[in-house]
Amino acid sequence: MAQSEADLLATDAEKAVEAIQISNLKKVQTEWLRLIVELAITMPFDENIERFD
């Protein structure tokens, strides 16, 4: 059974929206990772921090 043209267009639109959402999520993840690394680099190191090994 063949899909109608409207169904195909809807499917294409859904795929496009999903691709944009994934792209935006990757951008957000990348920005969070950059901020975490920047914080780790600029955070003062305290040798007296209690360790729980």
Secondary structure, DSSP 8 states (H G I E B T S, - for coil): ----HHHHHHHHHHHHHHHHHHHHHHHHHHHHHHHHHHHHHHS---TT-----
